Amino acid sequence: MKKIPKISEAELEIMKALWSKAPQTANEIIKDLEGKMDWSPKTIRTLINRLVQKEAISAHQEIGKMYTYNPLVSQDHYLQVETKSFLKRFYGAALKPLLVNFLKEEKLSQEEINELKRILDDKSEAERRKER
């Protein structure tokens, strides 16, 4: 799979807008972000252009000078890569210390606990099947 380009925190806001709805024009992205970010339209256009240059989003010229933008990186793939990077930097790629720390500090509802149990049970069953 193609390597994900380095996306800054500001560029990530553009990506989130496109992940929620694509394709979008620059004006639509600007409108989407105007209530969330205190950025000028020029700043948003600069971030869009950077993402195009990084090949994180595509630009398709429509009628006249109007362009529409689509993400080339899926949200799931981005989250997967960033999660692995985070684990490697802070926990030496070990998942257990992260989970233990999280579970000790975080208040979880019974529904969330049941969901975590289900995920772990599914993972355990999948590992048992691999061993056979």
Secondary structure, DSSP 8 states (H G I E B T S, - for coil): --------HHHHHHHHHHHHS-SEEHHHHHHHHHTT----HHHHHHHHHHHHHTTSEEEEE-STT-EEEEESS-HHHHHHHHHHHHHHHHHTT-HHHHHHHHHHHS---HHHHHHHHHHHHHHHHHHHHHH-
